[in-house]
Amino acid sequence: MSKRGNNIYHRADGRWEGRYYYKGTGKYKSVYGKTMTEAKEKLDKLRNEAFMPSRNCHYLVSDIMQMWLENRKSHIKESSFASYQSKIQKHIMPYFSRLKYSALTAEALEKFIKDKTSDGLSAKYVGDMVIMMKSAAKWAEVSHSFLNQVRNVELPKAVKKETETFSDSEQRALFRTLSTVQNPTATGIRLAVYTGIRIGELCALQWKDIDFEHGVLKITKTVQRISHSSDKRKSAVMITSPKSDTSIREIPLPVFVLDELRRIKGMDNAYIVSGSEKIIEPRCFTNRYKSVLKKAGVPSKKFHSLRHTFATNALQQGFDVKTLSEILGHSGANVTMRVYLHTSMERKTACMNLVQEIA
């Protein structure tokens, strides 16, 4: 009978046998001892040796990164694969060049972080590459028992930027201009202001995605331009699943927005921002959006600022954070709070004026 949890047996010949199963080979190896304690000590040593990662790795850093990426390919979206591959080819492979993987130390990766940040890349972008390299190192350790020397490398600290929004006067100027224009571009901008949807989600919207009976907008897809891995010079506009599972959502539309959409509704298969069955990619729609801002005399801002403006307006109008989080398609309310729940100086002043003087 085996000693529970240790796979140690008392044999008929009086000896104790400890057995260890190697997952890689699918075979058992045995150790023996005159006593159960002796067998356990030998078994523990065998286990430690089996888990001891090796420094003997003939692969280059670039080899490990490519092997890891191929391993991940079937588990991630095509757009994510293209993004990972781009970072590897543009930054990681040229930087580490012919460096052997066994020489990828914490110091080497920390120097990479410092150099890339100094080159002007954002902490977020550099951090994404570091996460990839740490993930590849973990995979190499588990799959090939190669020593992981970058396990404890910390990500670069990102400087939190204030979310860029349109001021009240800028919003009024923008809507004065939109009221004089009746075209798909204006419709798309209005939808973004009143729902906070992302530009890729907006470009993927078809009229059939609006349930007029129940007053709901359904977000189930997004438009992206994705590079082909076989040819770095070529890319294609593709409709894919949204950013995350929580990005697939239904947004109830205000009555006045529904009334306007009913009035201009097109064919079910037509895309709302193109007015036809032809897709407009985000980059093209961004150019049209900026032309509207210029016509309105409003300073140029990223299209994502419309999403920030919607969220800020919603909080000011009394939305609870949980509801707003689900409408925006965030992974959780904590993301919404971190990005949007900041207090303006005007609000702080108003609150402080509520303080009563102590008599």
C-alpha positions, -999 to 999 in steps of 0.1 A, spaced: 0 0 0 13 35 -9 20 62 15 -8 88 8 4 117 -14 39 104 -19 35 74 -42 57 53 -19 51 16 -15 63 -11 10 75 -39 -11 72 -77 -4 110 -79 -1 110 -54 28 123 -24 9 104 8 3 99 20 -33 92 56 -44 79 62 -79 79 94 -99 60 100 -132 77 121 -159 50 138 -179 74 145 -207 83 109 -213 52 93 -200 73 69 -179 79 62 -142 112 61 -125 118 43 -92 140 49 -61 145 25 -32 153 27 5 156 4 35 131 27 53 101 48 42 120 80 52 150 70 31 128 64 1 110 97 6 142 116 7 154 100 -26 119 107 -42 120 143 -32 155 147 -47 142 131 -79 113 155 -81 135 185 -75 159 174 -103 129 169 -126 118 205 -120 153 220 -121 153 242 -152 183 240 -175 207 267 -186 217 246 -216 196 262 -243 209 265 -278 180 287 -290 182 324 -296 158 348 -279 141 353 -313 137 316 -317 119 313 -283 97 343 -291 86 328 -325 80 293 -310 59 309 -282 39 329 -307 32 298 -328 21 280 -297 -3 309 -288 -17 313 -324 -46 289 -319 -56 305 -286 -57 342 -296 -76 364 -320 -60 371 -354 -56 407 -346 -38 399 -314 -15 375 -333 -7 402 -358 0 427 -330 23 403 -312 42 395 -344 46 431 -353 62 439 -319 85 409 -321 97 418 -356 100 455 -352 115 457 -317 124 424 -299 142 406 -327 163 436 -339 172 446 -303 183 411 -291 196 401 -325 218 370 -320 215 369 -282 212 333 -269 181 327 -248 203 315 -219 218 350 -218 184 367 -214 189 379 -179 168 402 -158 195 429 -164 192 424 -202 154 428 -202 156 458 -178 181 475 -202 156 468 -231 129 486 -211 151 516 -204 163 518 -240 129 515 -256 114 540 -232 142 564 -241 135 559 -278 101 575 -271 79 544 -269 51 547 -243 53 527 -210 21 509 -221 37 498 -254 70 487 -238 50 470 -210 31 450 -235 64 437 -250 77 428 -216 46 409 -208 50 390 -240 87 381 -232 78 371 -197 50 349 -210 74 333 -235 99 327 -208 73 310 -186 62 288 -216 98 279 -223 103 269 -187 72 247 -185 74 232 -220 112 228 -223 126 232 -188 147 262 -198 158 285 -170 135 315 -166 157 345 -156 132 373 -162 104 361 -139 107 390 -115 113 418 -140 88 446 -132 68 464 -159 76 501 -166 53 524 -147 29 543 -170 21 579 -163 -16 582 -159 -30 607 -185 -61 627 -181 -89 615 -203 -94 640 -231 -130 651 -234 -150 678 -252 -160 708 -231 -196 719 -229 -190 747 -254 -172 723 -278 -200 699 -276 -226 726 -285 -205 738 -314 -201 702 -327 -238 696 -325 -247 729 -342 -226 717 -371 -241 682 -371 -276 696 -372 -268 711 -406 -255 678 -420 -276 648 -428 -252 621 -438 -238 587 -424 -208 605 -409 -230 628 -388 -251 598 -378 -220 579 -367 -207 608 -346 -241 613 -329 -242 576 -320 -207 577 -305 -216 607 -284 -248 591 -271 -236 555 -266 -198 557 -261 -191 529 -286 -156 524 -300 -148 535 -335 -142 499 -347 -176 489 -333 -192 519 -349 -178 510 -384 -191 474 -380 -226 485 -372 -253 475 -397 -289 487 -395 -300 451 -386 -280 455 -354 -306 480 -341 -336 463 -325 -362 491 -331 -390 472 -314 -371 470 -281 -349 501 -286 -316 483 -283 -283 486 -301 -264 452 -303 -226 452 -304 -213 419 -317 -184 428 -340 -157 453 -348 -137 464 -378 -99 463 -379 -71 466 -404 -49 435 -398 -15 429 -412 -9 396 -430 18 376 -412 31 362 -446 37 397 -460 45 427 -438 36 451 -466 0 438 -470 -29 443 -447 -67 438 -449 -98 453 -434 -116 426 -415 -146 422 -393 -138 404 -361 -152 398 -327 -150 428 -303 -121 436 -280 -133 412 -252 -163 390 -242 -177 420 -222 -175 441 -253 -203 420 -267 -233 438 -253 -267 455 -258 -271 492 -253 -306 507 -247 -310 538 -269 -326 570 -257 -360 576 -273 -349 608 -292 -320 588 -307 -343 560 -318 -367 585 -334 -339 600 -354 -326 566 -365 -361 554 -375 -363 584 -398 -331 577 -417 -331 539 -415 -314 521 -444 -314 485 -457 -307 459 -430 -273 448 -445 -261 484 -450 -234 498 -427 -247 528 -408 -216 549 -413 -212 541 -450 -248 541 -461 -241 510 -482 -230 474 -479 -194 486 -482 -173 488 -450 -155 520 -441 -124 513 -420 -117 533 -388 -89 553 -403 -111 566 -431 -139 574 -408 -115 592 -384 -106 615 -413 -142 623 -420 -148 630 -383 -118 654 -381 -133 673 -411 -165 678 -391 -145 691 -362 -127 715 -384 -160 727 -399 -174 732 -364 -143 752 -353 -136 726 -326 -99 717 -317 -89 683 -331 -93 654 -307 -90 617 -311 -123 599 -319 -120 581 -286 -126 614 -269 -162 610 -279 -163 578 -257 -146 597 -229 -171 625 -232 -201 602 -231 -188 585 -200 -181 618 -182 -215 632 -191 -231 599 -179 -215 601 -145 -225 638 -142 -260 628 -150 -262 602 -123 -253 569 -139 -241 544 -114 -206 530 -122 -218 494 -127 -244 503 -153 -219 526 -171 -193 498 -171 -217 474 -188 -227 500 -214 -191 508 -222 -182 471 -224 -155 473 -197 -143 441 -181 -154 454 -147 -166 484 -128 -131 489 -114 -118 497 -149 -145 524 -153 -137 539 -119 -100 540 -126 -105 557 -160 -134 581 -153 -141 585 -117 -122 617 -110 -135 648 -96 -133 682 -112 -122 713 -93 -156 728 -97 -172 697 -81 -146 698 -52 -154 735 -46 -191 729 -46 -187 700 -21 -164 720 2 -189 748 3 -214 724 19 -191 722 50 -208 738 79 -190 762 102 -185 748 137 -201 771 162 
